[in-house]
Amino acid sequence: MVVGCNQRGQVRSSVPQLFARSSDGTALLADCPSHPGAGGERTLGATEAVAEAYAHFDWIYRWLSLLVRCWRRT
């Protein structure tokens, strides 16, 4: 969990589904929606703020595309 304050002093937190840290201190954080429209417009709009906050630490944040399930009978 990453906790911080926005410009208005409100405490905000983020718990990405994936966190991978490199030996040089950089990191990749990512979230993947469980279905189209997951989280709604508010969540999608917040991804920009989250990416901007993580960029202060030289971390990269991505909102990944929905993964497509493939079922094949064998």
C-alpha positions, 0 to 999 in steps of 0.5 A: 500500500502506498499512502500520500496526500493530495494537493488539498491535504487529503490522505489517499492510498493505493494498493496496486495488484502488481508491484515489481521493484528493480535493483536500481530503485525504480518500480512498476505498479499495475492494476488489471480490471476484472471486467470492462468498466471496472471501477467506473469513471471515477477509478479511470480518472484517478489512474492519472493522479496515481501515475503522477504520484508514483512518478515522483518516486521514478515508479511507473504505473499502468492500468492494463487492458482487460485480459481476455479469457480463452477456453479451449477444450483439449 
